[in-house]
Amino acid sequence: MPRIQKNPLRALTKEERATLERLSRSHHTAAIIVSRAKTLLAVSTGVPYTEAARRCGRRSGQGVAQLVSRFNQHGVNALETRPGGRPPVVYGSAERNRILDTARRTPDREQDGTATWSLSTLQRMLRREPGFERLSTFTILSVLHDAGLTWQRNRTWCETGTAKRVRKAGVVVVRDPDAEAKKN
């Protein structure tokens, strides 16, 4: 005899039931979402958690109970996979701006020990500042790419889609109007 369910599945609305039935038959949706939809539909028909788990390929009813609890709180959004397994974002907008400011300034040979920035020299320089003791080159790279900067052959970070051209009147910054389309 199954245990009494502490958090039973609430009554499904017509829209939720239709969404769950559509997802349970889908061939293009992620398999985990299809499995979760099938599990919730089985529980909604009155099947105990352990039986619903067995029917849908789960090992125990505990996972079904957690899914039902999450569905009661969040609705159909509970089917989506939640992020996990990675550390939380440590650097906010202020820290990202400090990384960008450092990358955009011209390095001083005496102070920074380089004439042009590379990821490792940027990392070495930024790790001297408080709050950046564990800053990785991957984080620097992602911040620079999010800001639209790319690594150029002459070892400098440049705005994507802009170039300096020498004209009779002097140096002119030329912008490519299709830069965003070309990035994607």
C-alpha positions as CSV (number, residue, x, y, z in Angstrom):
1,M,0.0,0.0,0.0
2,P,1.5,3.4,-1.0
3,R,2.2,6.1,1.6
4,I,-0.1,9.1,1.9
5,Q,1.2,11.8,-0.3
6,K,2.3,14.9,1.6
7,N,2.0,17.2,-1.4
8,P,-0.5,15.8,-3.8
9,L,-0.8,17.1,-7.4
10,R,-3.2,20.0,-7.6
11,A,-6.0,20.0,-10.2
12,L,-4.8,20.7,-13.7
13,T,-6.3,23.5,-15.8
14,K,-7.4,22.8,-19.4
15,E,-4.4,24.7,-20.7
16,E,-1.9,22.8,-18.5
17,R,-3.4,19.4,-19.4
18,A,-3.3,20.3,-23.1
19,T,0.4,21.5,-22.8
20,L,1.4,18.3,-20.9
21,E,-0.4,16.0,-23.4
22,R,1.3,17.9,-26.3
23,L,4.7,17.7,-24.7
24,S,4.3,14.0,-23.8
25,R,3.8,13.1,-27.5
26,S,6.5,15.4,-28.8
27,H,9.4,14.0,-30.8
28,H,11.3,17.3,-31.0
29,T,11.3,18.3,-27.3
30,A,14.1,17.2,-24.9
31,A,13.6,13.6,-23.6
32,I,13.7,14.7,-20.0
33,I,10.8,17.2,-20.5
34,V,8.7,14.5,-22.3
35,S,9.4,12.1,-19.4
36,R,8.3,14.8,-16.9
37,A,5.1,15.5,-18.8
38,K,4.3,11.8,-18.9
39,T,4.9,11.5,-15.2
40,L,2.7,14.4,-14.3
41,L,-0.1,13.1,-16.6
42,A,0.2,9.7,-14.9
43,V,0.0,11.2,-11.4
44,S,-3.0,13.4,-12.5
45,T,-5.0,10.2,-13.3
46,G,-4.5,9.0,-9.7
47,V,-1.6,6.6,-10.1
48,P,0.7,6.5,-7.0
49,Y,4.1,8.2,-7.3
50,T,6.0,4.9,-7.3
51,E,3.9,3.4,-10.1
52,A,4.2,6.7,-12.1
53,A,8.0,6.6,-11.6
54,R,8.1,3.0,-12.8
55,R,6.0,3.7,-15.9
56,C,8.1,6.7,-16.9
57,G,11.5,5.2,-16.3
58,R,12.4,6.7,-12.9
59,R,13.7,4.6,-10.1
60,S,11.8,5.9,-7.1
61,G,8.7,7.9,-6.2
62,Q,10.9,10.5,-4.5
63,G,11.8,12.2,-7.7
64,V,8.1,12.2,-8.8
65,A,7.2,13.8,-5.4
66,Q,9.7,16.6,-6.0
67,L,8.5,17.1,-9.6
68,V,4.9,17.3,-8.3
69,S,5.9,19.8,-5.6
70,R,7.7,22.0,-8.1
71,F,4.7,21.7,-10.6
72,N,2.3,22.8,-7.8
73,Q,4.5,26.0,-7.3
74,H,5.6,26.9,-10.8
75,G,3.1,25.2,-13.1
76,V,4.3,24.1,-16.6
77,N,7.6,25.9,-16.0
78,A,8.6,23.1,-13.6
79,L,9.2,20.9,-16.6
80,E,12.2,22.9,-17.7
81,T,15.7,21.9,-16.7
82,R,17.1,24.3,-14.1
83,P,20.7,25.4,-14.1
84,G,22.9,23.6,-11.7
85,G,26.4,22.2,-11.2
86,R,28.2,25.4,-11.7
87,P,29.2,28.2,-9.3
88,P,27.1,31.3,-9.2
89,V,28.1,34.4,-11.1
90,V,30.7,36.2,-9.0
91,Y,31.3,39.3,-11.1
92,G,28.5,41.9,-11.4
93,S,28.3,44.9,-13.7
94,A,30.7,46.9,-11.7
95,E,33.4,44.3,-11.9
96,R,32.7,43.7,-15.6
97,N,33.1,47.5,-16.2
98,R,36.5,47.4,-14.4
99,I,37.6,44.5,-16.6
100,L,36.5,46.4,-19.7
101,D,38.2,49.7,-18.5
102,T,41.5,47.8,-18.0
103,A,41.3,46.1,-21.4
104,R,40.5,49.4,-23.2
105,R,43.4,51.4,-21.7
106,T,46.8,51.2,-23.3
107,P,49.2,49.2,-21.1
108,D,52.2,50.9,-19.6
109,R,55.4,49.0,-20.3
110,E,57.0,49.7,-17.0
111,Q,53.9,49.2,-14.8
112,D,52.1,46.4,-16.6
113,G,55.2,44.7,-18.1
114,T,53.7,44.5,-21.6
115,A,53.1,46.7,-24.7
116,T,49.8,45.0,-25.7
117,W,47.2,43.1,-23.7
118,S,46.8,39.4,-24.0
119,L,44.4,37.4,-21.8
120,S,47.2,36.3,-19.5
121,T,48.6,39.8,-19.1
122,L,45.1,41.1,-18.4
123,Q,44.6,38.4,-15.9
124,R,47.9,39.1,-14.2
125,M,47.1,42.8,-14.0
126,L,43.5,42.4,-12.8
127,R,44.4,39.8,-10.1
128,R,46.4,42.4,-8.3
129,E,43.2,44.3,-7.6
130,P,41.0,43.3,-4.7
131,G,38.0,41.1,-5.7
132,F,39.8,39.6,-8.7
133,E,42.1,37.2,-6.9
134,R,40.6,34.2,-8.7
135,L,39.7,35.8,-12.0
136,S,40.1,33.3,-14.9
137,T,41.0,34.1,-18.5
138,F,37.7,32.5,-19.6
139,T,35.8,35.1,-17.6
140,I,37.9,37.9,-19.1
141,L,37.2,36.5,-22.6
142,S,33.5,36.2,-22.0
143,V,33.3,39.8,-20.7
144,L,35.2,41.1,-23.6
145,H,33.1,39.2,-26.1
146,D,29.9,40.3,-24.5
147,A,31.0,43.9,-24.9
148,G,31.6,43.3,-28.6
149,L,35.4,43.2,-28.5
150,T,37.4,40.7,-30.5
151,W,41.1,39.7,-30.5
152,Q,43.0,41.1,-33.5
153,R,46.1,39.9,-35.2
154,N,48.2,42.7,-33.8
155,R,47.4,41.5,-30.2
156,T,44.9,44.2,-29.4
157,W,41.2,44.1,-28.4
158,C,39.1,46.0,-30.9
159,E,35.5,46.9,-31.3
160,T,33.8,44.4,-33.6
161,G,32.8,46.0,-36.9
162,T,35.0,49.1,-36.6
163,A,38.3,49.9,-38.2
164,K,40.6,52.9,-38.3
165,R,41.5,54.0,-41.8
166,V,44.0,56.6,-42.9
167,R,42.5,59.3,-45.2
168,K,43.8,62.5,-46.5
169,A,42.0,64.4,-43.7
170,G,43.5,62.0,-41.1
171,V,42.5,58.9,-39.3
172,V,38.8,58.0,-39.6
173,V,36.9,55.3,-37.7
174,V,34.8,53.3,-40.2
175,R,31.9,51.2,-39.0
176,D,30.4,48.1,-40.7
177,P,26.6,48.3,-40.6
178,D,26.3,44.5,-41.0
179,A,28.6,43.7,-38.1
180,E,25.9,42.2,-35.8
181,A,24.5,40.1,-38.6
182,K,28.0,38.7,-39.4
183,K,28.7,37.8,-35.8
184,N,25.7,35.5,-35.7
